[in-house]
Amino acid sequence: MLDVIDKTRRYLWAFVELAFLAVLAILLTHLILGANAGGYVQSVVDNLLQFTAAIPTQSLVGLAVVGLLIYVVAQRVK
């Protein structure tokens, strides 16, 4: 049973990484081509801008601090 859970977790994490890379590729395409990138690229960028505008600055700072703490603890555990 634990093997199935571990395998599922690895597949889901791989999917998340691929989705993140796809969004980064779309952002890079928008940065390179600008307004000529196309409607889909522009809609993804607009959605990302709306999402980041809706997040308060304090939340972003808090997430950065928590991420840094997780990174430091993970390095010390190794």
Secondary structure, DSSP 8 states (H G I E B T S, - for coil): -HHHHHHHHHHHHHHHHHHHHHHHHHHHHHHHHGGGG-HHHHHHHHHHHHHHHHS-HHHHHHHHHHHHHHHHHHHHH-
